Amino acid sequence: MTRDWIDMTGYGLGHWAVFAVMIAVLLYPIGRILSRIGLSPLWSVLAVIPVVNLIGLWVLAFADWPGRGGAAGRQKGA
C-alpha cells in the first residue's frame, strides 16, 4: 500500500505562493479601477470573499460613483 494520500493532506508553501500571486493579480487591477472612480482601493479586498464579492459588484453597478459627481453630474453632462 502506498502513502500518496499523506502528501495531499495539507497545503504546502508552493500552494500558498500560487494563491498569493493569484490574489495579487486579482486585487491590483480592481484597486486601480476603484481608485479611478473615486473610491478607496482597499475595497478591492472584498473581491476575495465569496458571496460578498457578488453583492459588492451589484452595489457598485447601481451606486453613484463619487468621481463622476453622482446623479446631478450625469444630468449636467448629458
Biopython code that builds the backbone (N, CA, C, O; Angstrom):
import numpy as np
from Bio.PDB.StructureBuilder import StructureBuilder

atoms = [
    (1, "MET", "N", (0.849, -1.181, 0.000)),
    (1, "MET", "CA", (0.000, 0.000, 0.000)),
    (1, "MET", "C", (0.898, 1.248, 0.000)),
    (1, "MET", "O", (1.875, 1.323, 0.745)),
    (2, "THR", "N", (0.550, 2.212, -0.840)),
    (2, "THR", "CA", (1.351, 3.439, -0.908)),
    (2, "THR", "C", (0.797, 4.491, 0.042)),
    (2, "THR", "O", (-0.337, 4.407, 0.513)),
    (3, "ARG", "N", (1.623, 5.463, 0.301)),
    (3, "ARG", "CA", (1.216, 6.544, 1.207)),
    (3, "ARG", "C", (1.053, 7.858, 0.448)),
    (3, "ARG", "O", (1.408, 8.915, 0.968)),
    (4, "ASP", "N", (0.534, 7.810, -0.744)),
    (4, "ASP", "CA", (0.337, 9.023, -1.534)),
    (4, "ASP", "C", (-0.674, 9.972, -0.887)),
    (4, "ASP", "O", (-0.574, 11.187, -1.054)),
    (5, "TRP", "N", (-1.620, 9.439, -0.171)),
    (5, "TRP", "CA", (-2.636, 10.281, 0.449)),
    (5, "TRP", "C", (-2.039, 11.184, 1.518)),
    (5, "TRP", "O", (-2.618, 12.227, 1.821)),
    (6, "ILE", "N", (-0.920, 10.825, 2.090)),
    (6, "ILE", "CA", (-0.293, 11.649, 3.126)),
    (6, "ILE", "C", (0.196, 12.968, 2.540)),
    (6, "ILE", "O", (0.131, 14.004, 3.202)),
    (7, "ASP", "N", (0.685, 12.937, 1.305)),
    (7, "ASP", "CA", (1.182, 14.147, 0.680)),
    (7, "ASP", "C", (0.077, 15.125, 0.313)),
    (7, "ASP", "O", (0.369, 16.286, 0.026)),
    (8, "MET", "N", (-1.163, 14.704, 0.312)),
    (8, "MET", "CA", (-2.271, 15.550, -0.093)),
    (8, "MET", "C", (-3.084, 16.069, 1.090)),
    (8, "MET", "O", (-4.149, 16.653, 0.890)),
    (9, "THR", "N", (-2.620, 15.875, 2.280)),
    (9, "THR", "CA", (-3.434, 16.235, 3.438)),
    (9, "THR", "C", (-3.400, 17.718, 3.768)),
    (9, "THR", "O", (-4.301, 18.194, 4.458)),
    (10, "GLY", "N", (-2.425, 18.458, 3.319)),
    (10, "GLY", "CA", (-2.342, 19.868, 3.645)),
    (10, "GLY", "C", (-1.785, 20.670, 2.497)),
    (10, "GLY", "O", (-1.363, 20.128, 1.476)),
    (11, "TYR", "N", (-1.793, 21.950, 2.682)),
    (11, "TYR", "CA", (-1.262, 22.852, 1.672)),
    (11, "TYR", "C", (0.180, 23.166, 2.002)),
    (11, "TYR", "O", (0.505, 23.508, 3.139)),
    (12, "GLY", "N", (1.032, 23.052, 1.023)),
    (12, "GLY", "CA", (2.435, 23.359, 1.213)),
    (12, "GLY", "C", (2.725, 24.811, 0.880)),
    (12, "GLY", "O", (1.825, 25.573, 0.529)),
    (13, "LEU", "N", (3.973, 25.179, 0.993)),
    (13, "LEU", "CA", (4.396, 26.552, 0.713)),
    (13, "LEU", "C", (4.133, 26.927, -0.738)),
    (13, "LEU", "O", (3.784, 28.072, -1.027)),
    (14, "GLY", "N", (4.294, 25.988, -1.645)),
    (14, "GLY", "CA", (4.043, 26.257, -3.057)),
    (14, "GLY", "C", (2.588, 26.621, -3.335)),
    (14, "GLY", "O", (2.309, 27.504, -4.146)),
    (15, "HIS", "N", (1.671, 25.948, -2.668)),
    (15, "HIS", "CA", (0.251, 26.260, -2.835)),
    (15, "HIS", "C", (-0.064, 27.669, -2.354)),
    (15, "HIS", "O", (-0.802, 28.405, -3.011)),
    (16, "TRP", "N", (0.495, 28.044, -1.211)),
    (16, "TRP", "CA", (0.246, 29.377, -0.669)),
    (16, "TRP", "C", (0.880, 30.451, -1.534)),
    (16, "TRP", "O", (0.328, 31.544, -1.662)),
    (17, "ALA", "N", (2.031, 30.159, -2.133)),
    (17, "ALA", "CA", (2.680, 31.126, -3.022)),
    (17, "ALA", "C", (1.827, 31.355, -4.266)),
    (17, "ALA", "O", (1.648, 32.494, -4.696)),
    (18, "VAL", "N", (1.306, 30.284, -4.842)),
    (18, "VAL", "CA", (0.434, 30.420, -6.009)),
    (18, "VAL", "C", (-0.833, 31.186, -5.635)),
    (18, "VAL", "O", (-1.293, 32.034, -6.400)),
    (19, "PHE", "N", (-1.393, 30.897, -4.476)),
    (19, "PHE", "CA", (-2.582, 31.604, -4.001)),
    (19, "PHE", "C", (-2.297, 33.093, -3.833)),
    (19, "PHE", "O", (-3.116, 33.922, -4.227)),
    (20, "ALA", "N", (-1.151, 33.446, -3.255)),
    (20, "ALA", "CA", (-0.796, 34.852, -3.055)),
    (20, "ALA", "C", (-0.627, 35.577, -4.385)),
    (20, "ALA", "O", (-1.050, 36.726, -4.519)),
    (21, "VAL", "N", (-0.019, 34.927, -5.361)),
    (21, "VAL", "CA", (0.143, 35.549, -6.685)),
    (21, "VAL", "C", (-1.221, 35.755, -7.342)),
    (21, "VAL", "O", (-1.470, 36.798, -7.948)),
    (22, "MET", "N", (-2.096, 34.770, -7.223)),
    (22, "MET", "CA", (-3.429, 34.895, -7.808)),
    (22, "MET", "C", (-4.210, 36.042, -7.167)),
    (22, "MET", "O", (-4.904, 36.787, -7.858)),
    (23, "ILE", "N", (-4.095, 36.178, -5.862)),
    (23, "ILE", "CA", (-4.784, 37.267, -5.168)),
    (23, "ILE", "C", (-4.228, 38.618, -5.612)),
    (23, "ILE", "O", (-4.992, 39.555, -5.845)),
    (24, "ALA", "N", (-2.910, 38.723, -5.732)),
    (24, "ALA", "CA", (-2.294, 39.979, -6.164)),
    (24, "ALA", "C", (-2.719, 40.330, -7.593)),
    (24, "ALA", "O", (-3.002, 41.490, -7.894)),
    (25, "VAL", "N", (-2.763, 39.330, -8.462)),
    (25, "VAL", "CA", (-3.172, 39.565, -9.848)),
    (25, "VAL", "C", (-4.632, 40.002, -9.912)),
    (25, "VAL", "O", (-5.011, 40.751, -10.813)),
    (26, "LEU", "N", (-5.436, 39.557, -8.992)),
    (26, "LEU", "CA", (-6.844, 39.939, -8.947)),
    (26, "LEU", "C", (-7.041, 41.313, -8.297)),
    (26, "LEU", "O", (-7.776, 42.149, -8.823)),
    (27, "LEU", "N", (-6.394, 41.543, -7.173)),
    (27, "LEU", "CA", (-6.661, 42.753, -6.402)),
    (27, "LEU", "C", (-6.063, 44.021, -7.005)),
    (27, "LEU", "O", (-6.655, 45.093, -6.884)),
    (28, "TYR", "N", (-4.918, 43.923, -7.643)),
    (28, "TYR", "CA", (-4.283, 45.132, -8.173)),
    (28, "TYR", "C", (-5.155, 45.850, -9.207)),
    (28, "TYR", "O", (-5.392, 47.049, -9.059)),
    (29, "PRO", "N", (-5.642, 45.164, -10.251)),
    (29, "PRO", "CA", (-6.474, 45.897, -11.214)),
    (29, "PRO", "C", (-7.808, 46.364, -10.625)),
    (29, "PRO", "O", (-8.313, 47.423, -10.995)),
    (30, "ILE", "N", (-8.369, 45.587, -9.721)),
    (30, "ILE", "CA", (-9.618, 46.025, -9.088)),
    (30, "ILE", "C", (-9.375, 47.290, -8.268)),
    (30, "ILE", "O", (-10.184, 48.217, -8.298)),
    (31, "GLY", "N", (-8.271, 47.328, -7.544)),
    (31, "GLY", "CA", (-7.930, 48.531, -6.780)),
    (31, "GLY", "C", (-7.714, 49.742, -7.665)),
    (31, "GLY", "O", (-8.121, 50.849, -7.313)),
    (32, "ARG", "N", (-7.078, 49.545, -8.813)),
    (32, "ARG", "CA", (-6.865, 50.656, -9.754)),
    (32, "ARG", "C", (-8.190, 51.177, -10.301)),
    (32, "ARG", "O", (-8.385, 52.387, -10.418)),
    (33, "ILE", "N", (-9.093, 50.269, -10.633)),
    (33, "ILE", "CA", (-10.401, 50.684, -11.146)),
    (33, "ILE", "C", (-11.163, 51.462, -10.079)),
    (33, "ILE", "O", (-11.760, 52.500, -10.365)),
    (34, "LEU", "N", (-11.138, 50.955, -8.850)),
    (34, "LEU", "CA", (-11.852, 51.639, -7.768)),
    (34, "LEU", "C", (-11.269, 53.024, -7.498)),
    (34, "LEU", "O", (-12.017, 53.963, -7.226)),
    (35, "SER", "N", (-9.960, 53.164, -7.568)),
    (35, "SER", "CA", (-9.368, 54.487, -7.336)),
    (35, "SER", "C", (-9.693, 55.444, -8.474)),
    (35, "SER", "O", (-9.812, 56.648, -8.246)),
    (36, "ARG", "N", (-9.840, 54.939, -9.691)),
    (36, "ARG", "CA", (-10.197, 55.812, -10.820)),
    (36, "ARG", "C", (-11.630, 56.312, -10.739)),
    (36, "ARG", "O", (-11.934, 57.385, -11.260)),
    (37, "ILE", "N", (-12.509, 55.563, -10.103)),
    (37, "ILE", "CA", (-13.886, 56.032, -9.972)),
    (37, "ILE", "C", (-14.106, 56.795, -8.671)),
    (37, "ILE", "O", (-15.226, 57.204, -8.363)),
    (38, "GLY", "N", (-13.026, 56.985, -7.910)),
    (38, "GLY", "CA", (-13.112, 57.825, -6.722)),
    (38, "GLY", "C", (-13.330, 57.089, -5.423)),
    (38, "GLY", "O", (-13.637, 57.721, -4.412)),
    (39, "LEU", "N", (-13.184, 55.788, -5.409)),
    (39, "LEU", "CA", (-13.339, 55.006, -4.180)),
    (39, "LEU", "C", (-11.982, 54.525, -3.694)),
    (39, "LEU", "O", (-11.007, 54.532, -4.445)),
    (40, "SER", "N", (-11.922, 54.113, -2.454)),
    (40, "SER", "CA", (-10.680, 53.611, -1.891)),
    (40, "SER", "C", (-10.331, 52.266, -2.507)),
    (40, "SER", "O", (-11.195, 51.395, -2.612)),
    (41, "PRO", "N", (-9.069, 52.080, -2.919)),
    (41, "PRO", "CA", (-8.678, 50.789, -3.477)),
    (41, "PRO", "C", (-8.714, 49.648, -2.461)),
    (41, "PRO", "O", (-8.667, 48.479, -2.844)),
    (42, "LEU", "N", (-8.797, 49.974, -1.179)),
    (42, "LEU", "CA", (-8.874, 48.934, -0.154)),
    (42, "LEU", "C", (-10.179, 48.140, -0.239)),
    (42, "LEU", "O", (-10.259, 47.028, 0.283)),
    (43, "TRP", "N", (-11.195, 48.698, -0.888)),
    (43, "TRP", "CA", (-12.445, 47.973, -1.075)),
    (43, "TRP", "C", (-12.253, 46.739, -1.945)),
    (43, "TRP", "O", (-13.109, 45.854, -1.957)),
    (44, "SER", "N", (-11.141, 46.666, -2.673)),
    (44, "SER", "CA", (-10.899, 45.510, -3.545)),
    (44, "SER", "C", (-10.706, 44.224, -2.748)),
    (44, "SER", "O", (-10.823, 43.132, -3.303)),
    (45, "VAL", "N", (-10.417, 44.338, -1.467)),
    (45, "VAL", "CA", (-10.252, 43.145, -0.627)),
    (45, "VAL", "C", (-11.552, 42.341, -0.570)),
    (45, "VAL", "O", (-11.520, 41.125, -0.382)),
    (46, "LEU", "N", (-12.681, 43.008, -0.729)),
    (46, "LEU", "CA", (-13.968, 42.308, -0.713)),
    (46, "LEU", "C", (-14.109, 41.342, -1.878)),
    (46, "LEU", "O", (-14.956, 40.449, -1.839)),
    (47, "ALA", "N", (-13.297, 41.505, -2.910)),
    (47, "ALA", "CA", (-13.395, 40.642, -4.094)),
    (47, "ALA", "C", (-12.982, 39.211, -3.805)),
    (47, "ALA", "O", (-13.320, 38.320, -4.585)),
    (48, "VAL", "N", (-12.276, 38.954, -2.736)),
    (48, "VAL", "CA", (-11.834, 37.593, -2.440)),
    (48, "VAL", "C", (-12.738, 36.882, -1.439)),
    (48, "VAL", "O", (-12.474, 35.738, -1.071)),
    (49, "ILE", "N", (-13.793, 37.544, -1.001)),
    (49, "ILE", "CA", (-14.728, 36.934, -0.055)),
    (49, "ILE", "C", (-15.943, 36.439, -0.837)),
    (49, "ILE", "O", (-16.657, 37.242, -1.437)),
    (50, "PRO", "N", (-16.185, 35.128, -0.838)),
    (50, "PRO", "CA", (-17.313, 34.599, -1.606)),
    (50, "PRO", "C", (-18.641, 35.218, -1.182)),
    (50, "PRO", "O", (-18.836, 35.521, -0.004)),
    (51, "VAL", "N", (-19.517, 35.400, -2.092)),
    (51, "VAL", "CA", (-20.849, 35.989, -1.974)),
    (51, "VAL", "C", (-20.758, 37.497, -1.729)),
    (51, "VAL", "O", (-21.514, 38.255, -2.336)),
    (52, "VAL", "N", (-19.860, 37.949, -0.864)),
    (52, "VAL", "CA", (-19.687, 39.380, -0.631)),
    (52, "VAL", "C", (-19.222, 40.051, -1.917)),
    (52, "VAL", "O", (-19.613, 41.184, -2.197)),
    (53, "ASN", "N", (-18.389, 39.363, -2.708)),
    (53, "ASN", "CA", (-17.923, 39.951, -3.954)),
    (53, "ASN", "C", (-19.077, 40.161, -4.940)),
    (53, "ASN", "O", (-19.094, 41.157, -5.663)),
    (54, "LEU", "N", (-20.022, 39.251, -4.975)),
    (54, "LEU", "CA", (-21.173, 39.427, -5.860)),
    (54, "LEU", "C", (-22.081, 40.565, -5.398)),
    (54, "LEU", "O", (-22.572, 41.351, -6.208)),
    (55, "ILE", "N", (-22.293, 40.639, -4.105)),
    (55, "ILE", "CA", (-23.104, 41.738, -3.558)),
    (55, "ILE", "C", (-22.416, 43.072, -3.825)),
    (55, "ILE", "O", (-23.064, 44.041, -4.223)),
    (56, "GLY", "N", (-21.106, 43.121, -3.606)),
    (56, "GLY", "CA", (-20.352, 44.356, -3.852)),
    (56, "GLY", "C", (-20.392, 44.786, -5.307)),
    (56, "GLY", "O", (-20.468, 45.979, -5.601)),
    (57, "LEU", "N", (-20.342, 43.828, -6.218)),
    (57, "LEU", "CA", (-20.417, 44.141, -7.639)),
    (57, "LEU", "C", (-21.750, 44.769, -7.996)),
    (57, "LEU", "O", (-21.800, 45.749, -8.740)),
    (58, "TRP", "N", (-22.831, 44.209, -7.470)),
    (58, "TRP", "CA", (-24.156, 44.767, -7.747)),
    (58, "TRP", "C", (-24.336, 46.145, -7.108)),
    (58, "TRP", "O", (-24.922, 47.040, -7.718)),
    (59, "VAL", "N", (-23.839, 46.319, -5.893)),
    (59, "VAL", "CA", (-23.931, 47.633, -5.233)),
    (59, "VAL", "C", (-23.134, 48.662, -6.032)),
    (59, "VAL", "O", (-23.602, 49.781, -6.245)),
    (60, "LEU", "N", (-21.948, 48.292, -6.468)),
    (60, "LEU", "CA", (-21.107, 49.199, -7.250)),
    (60, "LEU", "C", (-21.747, 49.552, -8.586)),
    (60, "LEU", "O", (-21.638, 50.690, -9.045)),
    (61, "ALA", "N", (-22.408, 48.597, -9.207)),
    (61, "ALA", "CA", (-23.026, 48.832, -10.511)),
    (61, "ALA", "C", (-24.149, 49.856, -10.447)),
    (61, "ALA", "O", (-24.354, 50.608, -11.400)),
    (62, "PHE", "N", (-24.873, 49.896, -9.347)),
    (62, "PHE", "CA", (-26.023, 50.791, -9.253)),
    (62, "PHE", "C", (-25.803, 51.993, -8.348)),
    (62, "PHE", "O", (-26.720, 52.790, -8.156)),
    (63, "ALA", "N", (-24.611, 52.140, -7.791)),
    (63, "ALA", "CA", (-24.324, 53.270, -6.902)),
    (63, "ALA", "C", (-23.894, 54.492, -7.708)),
    (63, "ALA", "O", (-23.440, 54.372, -8.846)),
    (64, "ASP", "N", (-24.042, 55.667, -7.103)),
    (64, "ASP", "CA", (-23.488, 56.887, -7.680)),
    (64, "ASP", "C", (-22.009, 56.914, -7.362)),
    (64, "ASP", "O", (-21.623, 56.848, -6.195)),
    (65, "TRP", "N", (-21.182, 57.010, -8.380)),
    (65, "TRP", "CA", (-19.743, 56.992, -8.191)),
    (65, "TRP", "C", (-19.252, 58.373, -7.795)),
    (65, "TRP", "O", (-19.562, 59.354, -8.472)),
    (66, "PRO", "N", (-18.480, 58.470, -6.696)),
    (66, "PRO", "CA", (-18.007, 59.778, -6.239)),
    (66, "PRO", "C", (-17.197, 60.522, -7.296)),
    (66, "PRO", "O", (-17.296, 61.747, -7.376)),
    (67, "GLY", "N", (-16.429, 59.855, -8.079)),
    (67, "GLY", "CA", (-15.603, 60.503, -9.095)),
    (67, "GLY", "C", (-16.403, 61.046, -10.264)),
    (67, "GLY", "O", (-15.899, 61.868, -11.030)),
    (68, "ARG", "N", (-17.632, 60.602, -10.411)),
    (68, "ARG", "CA", (-18.468, 61.031, -11.530)),
    (68, "ARG", "C", (-19.428, 62.148, -11.145)),
    (68, "ARG", "O", (-20.106, 62.685, -12.021)),
    (69, "GLY", "N", (-19.512, 62.513, -9.895)),
    (69, "GLY", "CA", (-20.387, 63.596, -9.479)),
    (69, "GLY", "C", (-21.804, 63.173, -9.161)),
    (69, "GLY", "O", (-22.649, 64.036, -8.925)),
    (70, "GLY", "N", (-22.100, 61.905, -9.144)),
    (70, "GLY", "CA", (-23.424, 61.423, -8.787)),
    (70, "GLY", "C", (-24.444, 61.681, -9.880)),
    (70, "GLY", "O", (-24.085, 61.953, -11.025)),
    (71, "ALA", "N", (-25.710, 61.593, -9.523)),
    (71, "ALA", "CA", (-26.788, 61.758, -10.493)),
    (71, "ALA", "C", (-26.830, 63.172, -11.061)),
    (71, "ALA", "O", (-27.147, 63.361, -12.235)),
    (72, "ALA", "N", (-26.513, 64.159, -10.238)),
    (72, "ALA", "CA", (-26.523, 65.549, -10.706)),
    (72, "ALA", "C", (-25.445, 65.769, -11.768)),
    (72, "ALA", "O", (-25.665, 66.513, -12.723)),
    (73, "GLY", "N", (-24.301, 65.141, -11.614)),
    (73, "GLY", "CA", (-23.218, 65.282, -12.585)),
    (73, "GLY", "C", (-23.573, 64.639, -13.915)),
    (73, "GLY", "O", (-23.164, 65.140, -14.963)),
    (74, "ARG", "N", (-24.308, 63.564, -13.902)),
    (74, "ARG", "CA", (-24.702, 62.913, -15.136)),
    (74, "ARG", "C", (-25.720, 63.746, -15.897)),
    (74, "ARG", "O", (-25.688, 63.776, -17.127)),
    (75, "GLN", "N", (-26.631, 64.428, -15.190)),
    (75, "GLN", "CA", (-27.641, 65.222, -15.853)),
    (75, "GLN", "C", (-27.017, 66.452, -16.499)),
    (75, "GLN", "O", (-27.445, 66.855, -17.581)),
    (76, "LYS", "N", (-26.030, 67.049, -15.873)),
    (76, "LYS", "CA", (-25.382, 68.236, -16.444)),
    (76, "LYS", "C", (-24.600, 67.883, -17.693)),
    (76, "LYS", "O", (-24.590, 68.641, -18.663)),
    (77, "GLY", "N", (-23.938, 66.721, -17.670)),
    (77, "GLY", "CA", (-23.104, 66.328, -18.808)),
    (77, "GLY", "C", (-23.895, 65.810, -19.991)),
    (77, "GLY", "O", (-23.375, 65.752, -21.105)),
    (78, "ALA", "N", (-25.132, 65.436, -19.769)),
    (78, "ALA", "CA", (-25.927, 64.832, -20.855)),
    (78, "ALA", "C", (-26.564, 65.844, -21.745)),
    (78, "ALA", "O", (-27.257, 65.482, -22.696)),
]
sb = StructureBuilder()
sb.init_structure("model")
sb.init_model(0)
sb.init_chain("A")
sb.init_seg("    ")
for serial, (resi, resn, name, xyz) in enumerate(atoms, 1):
    if name == "N":
        sb.init_residue(resn, " ", resi, " ")
    sb.init_atom(name, np.array(xyz, "f"), 0.0, 1.0, " ", f" {name:<3s}", serial, name[0])
structure = sb.get_structure()
